[in-house]
């Protein structure tokens, strides 16, 4: 019963961490590339980029690729933690047998 309360509180904390910033943070959420471009044009208005991209991706595709990158990174981190935890548990089990 104690773990149910603990899990419920953790779930509530996660929901609050997602919802509260959406409710209370006002402003424009822009990317770092756009901010850097704005500062560069402010400092050197006649700056010309070295090259242009071959294609301009729509915003949805950029968001999807960013989310995919984050998911792959989270998967790698989760796999590594699980692998290390499994090795640790296996070592404890072997130590108990001997």
LINQUINOR-V196861 format. One record per residue. N is the residue number from 1. NEAR is the number of other C-alpha atoms within 12 Angstrom. D_CENTER is the distance of its C-alpha to the mean C-alpha in Angstrom with 2 decimals. Layout:
((N NEAR D_CENTER) (N NEAR D_CENTER))
This chain:
((1 7 32.44) (2 8 30.67) (3 9 27.51) (4 10 27.48) (5 11 27.39) (6 12 24.73) (7 13 22.46) (8 14 23.38) (9 14 22.55) (10 14 19.08) (11 14 18.51) (12 15 19.99) (13 14 17.79) (14 14 14.57) (15 14 16.33) (16 15 17.43) (17 14 14.08) (18 14 13.07) (19 13 16.59) (20 14 17.92) (21 13 15.79) (22 14 16.59) (23 11 20.21) (24 11 20.78) (25 11 18.75) (26 9 20.74) (27 9 20.16) (28 9 18.84) (29 11 15.18) (30 13 15.71) (31 14 13.96) (32 10 14.83) (33 11 17.12) (34 13 19.17) (35 14 19.57) (36 14 20.72) (37 18 23.09) (38 16 24.57) (39 14 25.28) (40 16 26.78) (41 15 29.08) (42 12 30.07) (43 11 31.02) (44 13 32.62) (45 12 33.53) (46 9 35.30) (47 14 32.43) (48 11 32.17) (49 12 29.13) (50 6 30.07) (51 8 29.15) (52 8 27.86) (53 8 25.25) (54 6 27.03) (55 7 25.47) (56 10 23.54) (57 12 20.81) (58 10 20.58) (59 12 17.68) (60 11 16.81) (61 12 16.62) (62 14 14.36) (63 15 11.90) (64 14 12.42) (65 15 11.97) (66 15 8.64) (67 14 7.56) (68 14 9.68) (69 14 8.29) (70 14 4.81) (71 15 7.46) (72 14 9.77) (73 14 7.97) (74 15 7.54) (75 15 11.09) (76 14 12.41) (77 14 11.48) (78 14 12.91) (79 15 15.85) (80 14 16.61) (81 14 16.71) (82 16 18.82) (83 15 21.03) (84 14 21.73) (85 14 22.42) (86 14 24.71) (87 14 26.56) (88 14 27.06) (89 14 28.41) (90 15 30.60) (91 14 31.98) (92 13 32.84) (93 12 34.55) (94 11 36.53) (95 10 37.56) (96 9 38.84) (97 8 40.89) (98 7 42.54))
